[in-house]
Amino acid sequence: MRILTISNCFLAESLGSGYVIVNFCRHLRQRGHDVDLYGPETFEPLPFLKGRARSYRLALGMLFFARRQMRRKRYDIIEFYGGESWLATWWLDRIPRRRFLIASHSNGLETHYIPRLASSMKSGTVSGARRKWYQLDQTALFERSFTHADGIVSVSREDVPFALQHHYQDADHVVAIDNSLPEAFLNLQVNFERPPIIGFCGSWMEQKGMTAIRGALNLVLRDHREWRLHLVGVGKEFDKTTQFDADVCAQIEVTAFVEDKEELRAIYQQMAISLMPSLTESFGLVAAEAMACGCALIASHTGFAAALEHGQEAWILEQPTAAELAAAISHLIENPALREQIARNGYQRVQRLRWELATQQLEEVYTRWLKTKREALANP
């Protein structure tokens, strides 16, 4: 198949979405497909404006770039990442008797996670800042990315019932394919006897559950003085003395950034418990990475964690509040046998997150959808 992939996010493997997109395309090429991949650095108009009106600029850039590429080459599939593809998808869908497939390959449906996240923020916006007068609700526009495509592929199993409920596609044209782990995180030799360390890896922001972590760990560390907290990837500006009570700061270690995968694996393999109390996640790769390194995961019911068996593969929070998180951590601290059981089961669960399997799934889905599309044209 000849595939044109246009992404709304930069194609850097150090970024979660970039990692997913680059690897899907890389492994499709390895399976013999001709894949042209482009990120916003190729088509974004007026990039010097940076964050201003970026969604609208990406929408225009995707449209004009897709039209230009189609004049240069004939494709079987045009695949978009991001709700900003609404204009391009709408235009392509209007082409009479088109033989190519339009696929919305999402790292999380914006119409699903943005309103849910914004509703959890006091300001009513994702960033936490007060909404400006010119910032419009783009839900109706983003929906076109999904309703005018021929099918939706998401990394989130939570997106499937949402897409069906909102009639974006029928049940045969919405699928979820789990993200895969890097090879460096698979089949690791791990020791499930761990030092008393609780870990968190991610940006220190409301979306990732910083308020719950702050409130919970002030209590837990005070009640369990032998335990420590290791915060990873929270950035150079992070200051534990402004985030946590003074009497527990000595029990907290901070690693601002980790770029080396080997170093990250070593950090995970020192953690007994890993936290992901996010308000929302499209997938939550850090959860799968921690599980692959033998950590017992405590997570909110979102992204990849929403499909895990509570009390067996992970400890799933009903609500990511400080009180519930503190109770969950204390429960696993005080029940080491349960903690180890969750860690062992979680380790086994993520071994199936392999790129060759995920790419085979995607290949089969696209092949089936393309066949259906062309058969419908041949037999109107």
KEROMI-758338 format. One record per residue (C-alpha): x, y, z; residue in one letter; residue number from 1. Coordinates in pm, 1 decimal. Layout:
<pts>
          x          y          z   resn   resi
          X          Y          Z      A    NUM
...
</pts>
This chain:
<pts>
          x          y          z   resn   resi
        0.0        0.0        0.0      M      1
      108.1      356.0      -70.0      R      2
       37.0      562.4      240.2      I      3
       59.3      936.5      302.7      L      4
       79.7     1010.5      676.9      T      5
       35.7     1369.9      794.6      I      6
       90.7     1438.9     1165.0      S      7
      -15.1     1730.8     1382.3      N      8
      277.2     1674.2     1620.4      C      9
      652.2     1688.3     1572.1      F     10
      816.4     1362.3     1472.1      L     11
     1057.6     1328.5     1762.5      A     12
     1076.3      988.2     1929.1      E     13
     1148.5     1158.2     2261.1      S     14
      787.1     1283.9     2252.4      L     15
      510.3     1037.2     2332.7      G     16
      300.2     1100.2     2021.6      S     17
      606.9     1136.7     1801.3      G     18
      734.8      800.3     1922.0      Y     19
      405.3      631.8     1829.1      V     20
      374.0      787.5     1483.2      I     21
      734.9      733.7     1378.8      V     22
      729.6      370.2     1486.0      N     23
      400.9      282.3     1317.5      F     24
      536.3      425.3      992.5      C     25
      877.2      261.5     1034.2      R     26
      724.4      -81.3     1091.5      H     27
      477.2      -42.2      804.9      L     28
      776.0       22.4      577.7      R     29
      945.2     -288.4      713.1      Q     30
      635.0     -483.2      610.3      R     31
      682.5     -362.1      253.8      G     32
      452.9      -60.3      237.7      H     33
      547.9      273.1       78.9      D     34
      493.2      531.4      354.3      V     35
      553.0      906.6      321.0      D     36
      553.9     1070.9      664.5      L     37
      536.5     1444.8      729.9      Y     38
      509.2     1649.5     1048.4      G     39
      408.7     2013.8     1102.9      P     40
      763.4     2134.4     1042.6      E     41
      690.7     2056.1      674.4      T     42
      353.7     2223.4      624.5      F     43
      262.2     2454.2      916.6      E     44
      198.3     2808.2      780.8      P     45
      349.8     3107.2      961.6      L     46
      540.0     2900.7     1220.7      P     47
      689.5     3217.6     1370.3      F     48
      350.1     3285.2     1529.0      L     49
      422.5     2984.3     1754.0      K     50
      114.5     2913.3     1969.6      G     51
     -114.9     3175.6     1816.2      R     52
     -407.5     3028.6     1621.5      A     53
     -196.3     2718.0     1571.0      R     54
     -491.1     2481.7     1539.6      S     55
     -633.7     2681.3     1249.5      Y     56
     -292.9     2717.7     1085.1      R     57
     -238.2     2342.1     1107.6      L     58
     -580.8     2282.5      952.8      A     59
     -494.2     2500.8      654.4      L     60
     -144.9     2355.0      626.7      G     61
     -274.1     1997.0      624.2      M     62
     -525.7     2079.3      351.0      L     63
     -284.5     2250.3      113.0      F     64
       -6.3     2000.3      178.0      F     65
     -233.5     1699.1      116.4      A     66
     -354.6     1852.9     -210.8      R     67
        4.0     1918.8     -322.0      R     68
      118.3     1566.1     -238.8      Q     69
     -175.7     1412.5     -423.3      M     70
      -71.8     1594.8     -740.3      R     71
      275.0     1442.2     -708.8      R     72
      185.0     1084.8     -620.0      K     73
     -108.2      845.6     -614.8      R     74
     -187.9      705.0     -271.1      Y     75
     -404.7      419.0     -147.8      D     76
     -440.7      562.8      202.2      I     77
     -419.3      916.1      338.1      I     78
     -371.8      894.1      712.6      E     79
     -406.5     1191.1      945.5      F     80
     -303.6     1228.6     1309.0      Y     81
     -489.5     1501.2     1494.9      G     82
     -828.2     1671.2     1497.6      G     83
     -672.3     1962.8     1308.0      E     84
     -716.4     1747.9      995.2      S     85
    -1086.9     1838.9      987.0      W     86
    -1055.9     2071.9      686.7      L     87
     -840.3     1835.9      481.1      A     88
    -1059.0     1535.6      565.2      T     89
    -1376.9     1724.0      474.3      W     90
    -1228.8     1835.9      140.3      W     91
    -1089.2     1493.3       48.6      L     92
    -1419.9     1324.8      131.4      D     93
    -1594.3     1546.1     -125.4      R     94
    -1385.1     1409.7     -414.7      I     95
    -1627.1     1211.4     -636.4      P     96
    -1567.0      835.6     -656.6      R     97
    -1231.2      855.9     -481.3      R     98
    -1044.3      524.1     -465.6      R     99
     -820.6      610.6     -172.4      F    100
     -898.4      557.1      194.9      L    101
     -909.3      841.8      446.8      I    102
     -797.8      723.3      792.0      A    103
     -808.2      915.5     1117.5      S    104
     -528.4      765.1     1328.2      H    105
     -564.7      927.7     1666.6      S    106
     -345.3      950.7     1974.8      N    107
     -670.5     1024.9     2160.5      G    108
     -989.4     1179.7     2020.8      L    109
     -976.4     1550.9     2097.9      E    110
    -1355.2     1568.0     2121.8      T    111
    -1335.6     1308.8     2399.3      H    112
    -1040.1     1402.6     2618.1      Y    113
    -1030.1     1783.9     2584.5      I    114
    -1381.2     1849.2     2729.1      P    115
    -1325.9     1587.1     2998.9      R    116
     -994.6     1740.3     3101.0      L    117
    -1122.1     2098.0     3083.4      A    118
    -1416.6     2008.9     3306.8      S    119
    -1170.3     1891.6     3572.2      S    120
     -982.8     2221.5     3570.0      M    121
    -1105.6     2511.6     3779.4      K    122
    -1071.1     2751.6     3487.1      S    123
    -1258.6     2526.0     3248.5      G    124
     -958.7     2506.4     3012.3      T    125
     -694.7     2238.6     2961.3      V    126
     -403.5     2469.8     3038.8      S    127
     -559.6     2603.6     3355.5      G    128
     -550.8     2959.9     3220.3      A    129
     -872.4     3156.1     3182.7      R    130
    -1023.8     3121.6     2835.9      R    131
     -962.1     3422.8     2607.4      K    132
    -1250.7     3582.3     2421.9      W    133
    -1114.3     3464.2     2084.4      Y    134
    -1060.4     3101.1     2186.7      Q    135
    -1352.9     2922.3     2028.7      L    136
    -1485.4     2575.0     2099.6      D    137
    -1360.2     2365.3     1806.8      Q    138
    -1552.4     2048.5     1889.1      T    139
    -1781.3     2071.9     1585.5      A    140
    -1480.3     2121.8     1358.2      L    141
    -1276.7     1838.4     1507.2      F    142
    -1573.6     1602.7     1469.5      E    143
    -1537.8     1636.1     1092.1      R    144
    -1197.9     1468.4     1119.8      S    145
    -1378.7     1155.9     1237.0      F    146
    -1712.7     1168.1     1053.6      T    147
    -1560.0     1240.0      710.5      H    148
    -1290.1      974.9      743.4      A    149
    -1352.9      616.8      631.5      D    150
    -1239.1      481.8      966.5      G    151
    -1087.2      568.5     1302.3      I    152
     -789.3      402.6     1468.5      V    153
     -718.6      511.3     1826.3      S    154
     -461.8      414.4     2087.2      V    155
     -730.3      441.6     2355.1      S    156
     -991.4      172.0     2409.8      R    157
    -1198.9      436.5     2588.3      E    158
    -1237.4      616.9     2254.3      D    159
    -1421.5      330.4     2085.4      V    160
    -1753.7      349.1     2277.3      P    161
    -1730.5      729.3     2269.5      F    162
    -1695.2      732.2     1889.2      A    163
    -1982.9      487.2     1847.9      L    164
    -2205.8      677.6     2088.7      Q    165
    -2147.9      999.5     1892.0      H    166
    -2200.2      821.3     1557.4      H    167
    -1859.8      908.3     1416.3      Y    168
    -1841.4      566.2     1247.9      Q    169
    -2006.7      225.8     1271.2      D    170
    -1862.0      -58.4     1478.0      A    171
    -1666.1     -200.9     1182.4      D    172
    -1478.1      124.9     1131.7      H    173
    -1358.4      215.0     1482.5      V    174
    -1072.3       18.8     1633.6      V    175
     -825.3       61.3     1917.6      A    176
     -468.5      -63.5     1883.7      I    177
     -248.6      -43.4     2191.8      D    178
       77.8      145.2     2167.4      N    179
      387.0      -71.4     2182.8      S    180
      691.4      -57.5     2405.4      L    181
     1045.8       -3.9     2280.8      P    182
     1238.1     -331.1     2247.7      E    183
     1461.0     -212.5     2532.9      A    184
     1166.0     -251.2     2773.2      F    185
     1059.1     -603.1     2673.7      L    186
     1166.3     -933.1     2832.4      N    187
     1369.0     -764.4     3103.2      L    188
     1515.0     -967.4     3386.2      Q    189
     1359.5     -803.2     3690.5      V    190
     1381.7     -854.4     4065.2      N    191
     1042.5     -805.5     4229.1      F    192
     1198.5     -746.9     4571.4      E    193
     1233.0     -370.6     4571.6      R    194
     1356.6      -94.4     4801.9      P    195
     1072.4      113.4     4954.6      P    196
     1045.5      367.5     4672.8      I    197
      732.6      521.3     4520.3      I    198
      788.3      668.4     4175.0      G    199
      626.3      911.4     3936.5      F    200
      749.0      982.4     3582.8      C    201
      601.2     1269.4     3384.4      G    202
      541.5     1640.8     3359.9      S    203
      448.6     1815.4     3685.1      W    204
      109.8     1943.3     3572.6      M    205
     -253.3     1918.1     3673.1      E    206
     -338.5     1681.7     3387.5      Q    207
      -86.9     1428.7     3522.0      K    208
     -232.4     1440.8     3872.7      G    209
       15.4     1666.9     4052.5      M    210
     -244.7     1788.6     4303.4      T    211
     -335.0     1432.8     4401.3      A    212
       31.6     1331.5     4427.4      I    213
      119.3     1632.0     4638.5      R    214
     -169.3     1580.3     4879.7      G    215
     -130.4     1202.5     4901.5      A    216
      245.0     1184.9     4945.6      L    217
      254.6     1445.6     5222.1      N    218
       38.8     1200.8     5418.3      L    219
      198.1      872.9     5307.0      V    220
      560.2      978.6     5359.1      L    221
      476.4     1114.7     5701.1      R    222
      310.4      787.1     5802.3      D    223
      577.5      563.7     5644.9      H    224
      913.8      721.4     5718.1      R    225
     1110.0      432.0     5564.2      E    226
      954.5      502.4     5219.8      W    227
     1082.9      753.4     4965.5      R    228
      937.1      928.4     4663.6      L    229
     1131.0      959.6     4335.8      H    230
      997.6     1217.6     4088.8      L    231
     1131.1     1178.0     3733.8      V    232
     1097.4     1409.8     3433.9      G    233
      936.5     1696.1     3626.8      V    234
     1169.1     1958.7     3476.7      G    235
     1451.2     2183.0     3593.2      K    236
     1214.1     2442.3     3736.4      E    237
     1062.9     2195.9     3982.0      F    238
     1133.5     2274.4     4348.8      D    239
     1020.4     2011.0     4597.4      K    240
     1032.1     2259.8     4884.8      T    241
      748.2     2461.1     4729.1      T    242
      541.2     2154.0     4643.5      Q    243
      566.2     1937.7     4954.4      F    244
      564.2     1988.4     5330.5      D    245
      902.7     2059.3     5484.7      A    246
      900.7     1752.8     5709.9      D    247
      884.5     1507.4     5414.8      V    248
     1120.9     1678.4     5168.8      C    249
     1417.4     1474.5     5288.8      A    250
     1233.8     1162.2     5166.0      Q    251
     1193.0     1300.8     4813.7      I    252
     1442.6     1263.0     4528.3      E    253
     1406.7     1455.3     4202.2      V    254
     1548.0     1367.4     3859.4      T    255
     1453.2     1657.8     3632.2      A    256
     1510.5     1484.9     3296.5      F    257
     1607.8     1140.8     3171.2      V    258
     1685.8     1100.4     2800.9      E    259
     1875.3      770.4     2813.0      D    260
     1645.7      464.9     2808.0      K    261
     1895.9      254.4     3000.1      E    262
     1902.9      509.4     3281.0      E    263
     1523.5      525.1     3283.6      L    264
     1496.4      146.2     3306.7      R    265
     1738.3      146.3     3599.8      A    266
     1526.3      407.4     3779.0      I    267
     1205.3      212.9     3723.0      Y    268
     1368.7     -105.9     3848.2      Q    269
     1430.8       60.5     4184.3      Q    270
     1063.2      155.9     4228.3      M    271
      827.4      -71.5     4419.4      A    272
      521.6      136.8     4328.8      I    273
      466.4      359.0     4023.4      S    274
      198.4      628.4     4006.8      L    275
      -12.1      752.9     3715.0      M    276
     -310.0      938.5     3872.4      P    277
     -378.1     1136.9     3552.9      S    278
     -703.3     1319.6     3491.8      L    279
     -692.0     1181.2     3138.5      T    280
     -443.9      998.9     2913.8      E    281
     -464.6      895.1     2550.8      S    282
     -255.5      587.2     2632.9      F    283
       -6.1      653.1     2912.5      G    284
      316.6      493.1     2792.9      L    285
      490.3      559.8     3126.3      V    286
      248.6      318.5     3293.4      A    287
      337.9       37.4     3052.8      A    288
      710.1      113.2     3086.0      E    289
      691.1       97.2     3464.8      A    290
      502.5     -232.3     3451.8      M    291
      762.2     -376.1     3212.8      A    292
     1027.8     -292.1     3471.3      C    293
      845.7     -475.2     3750.9      G    294
      666.6     -189.0     3929.7      C    295
      324.0     -225.8     4088.5      A    296
      113.4       37.2     3914.4      L    297
     -143.4      265.0     4077.5      I    298
     -333.9      452.8     3807.7      A    299
     -658.0      630.4     3734.0      S    300
     -915.2      473.8     3502.1      H    301
     -787.0      625.8     3179.1      T    302
     -587.4      531.9     2871.0      G    303
     -410.5      196.0     2877.9      F    304
     -477.0      158.9     3251.0      A    305
     -855.0      156.5     3192.2      A    306
     -821.1     -189.0     3034.5      A    307
     -619.1     -336.8     3322.2      L    308
     -773.3     -570.8     3579.2      E    309
     -808.0     -393.8     3912.0      H    310
     -623.7     -560.1     4198.0      G    311
     -451.8     -801.9     3960.0      Q    312
     -260.0     -612.8     3688.9      E    313
     -277.5     -271.0     3856.7      A    314
     -455.9      -84.2     4135.1      W    315
     -711.5      133.6     3956.1      I    316
     -842.9      448.1     4124.7      L    317
    -1211.6      527.0     4093.8      E    318
    -1123.3      897.3     4115.2      Q    319
     -768.9     1044.6     4108.1      P    320
     -807.5     1235.4     4436.1      T    321
     -541.5     1281.2     4702.8      A    322
     -741.9     1085.4     4958.5      A    323
     -801.7      786.5     4730.4      E    324
     -442.2      787.0     4607.5      L    325
     -308.5      797.6     4963.9      A    326
     -532.7      506.4     5061.9      A    327
     -419.2      302.2     4760.2      A    328
      -48.6      362.7     4826.4      I    329
      -85.7      277.7     5195.0      S    330
     -275.3      -39.5     5107.4      H    331
        4.7     -163.7     4880.5      L    332
      273.3      -61.3     5130.3      I    333
      101.9     -258.6     5404.0      E    334
       30.9     -561.6     5179.0      N    335
      364.9     -658.2     5018.7      P    336
      230.4     -989.8     4883.1      A    337
      -46.2     -807.4     4692.5      L    338
      204.8     -548.3     4573.0      R    339
      431.0     -818.8     4430.8      E    340
      137.9    -1004.5     4273.3      Q    341
       27.0     -687.3     4092.1      I    342
      384.2     -621.7     3979.3      A    343
      425.6     -975.7     3841.7      R    344
       90.3     -977.3     3662.6      N    345
      150.0     -629.8     3523.0      G    346
      491.0     -735.9     3391.9      Y    347
      333.1    -1028.4     3206.3      Q    348
       48.7     -809.6     3073.6      R    349
      272.7     -566.0     2888.6      V    350
      491.5     -824.1     2715.6      Q    351
      235.0     -836.0     2433.9      R    352
      288.3     -463.6     2356.1      L    353
      511.1     -527.0     2053.6      R    354
      542.8     -323.6     1738.7      W    355
      526.0     -620.5     1503.5      E    356
      186.6     -716.6     1650.3      L    357
       46.0     -362.5     1652.8      A    358
      160.3     -296.6     1296.1      T    359
       15.6     -624.9     1173.8      Q    360
     -317.8     -522.2     1328.5      Q    361
     -304.9     -182.9     1158.4      L    362
     -211.4     -339.6      824.2      E    363
     -505.5     -581.6      846.2      E    364
     -748.8     -302.4      937.4      V    365
     -637.1      -75.3      654.0      Y    366
     -640.4     -361.6      402.4      T    367
     -996.2     -454.2      500.6      R    368
    -1122.8      -97.1      493.2      W    369
     -959.6      -25.5      157.6      L    370
    -1108.7     -343.3        8.1      K    371
    -1454.2     -248.6      136.3      T    372
    -1415.6      102.0       -4.6      K    373
    -1320.5      -17.6     -352.2      R    374
    -1580.5     -293.6     -361.5      E    375
    -1847.1      -31.5     -284.4      A    376
    -1723.2      176.4     -578.7      L    377
    -1728.8     -124.4     -810.1      A    378
    -2078.8     -223.4     -698.9      N    379
    -2267.6      102.7     -637.2      P    380
</pts>
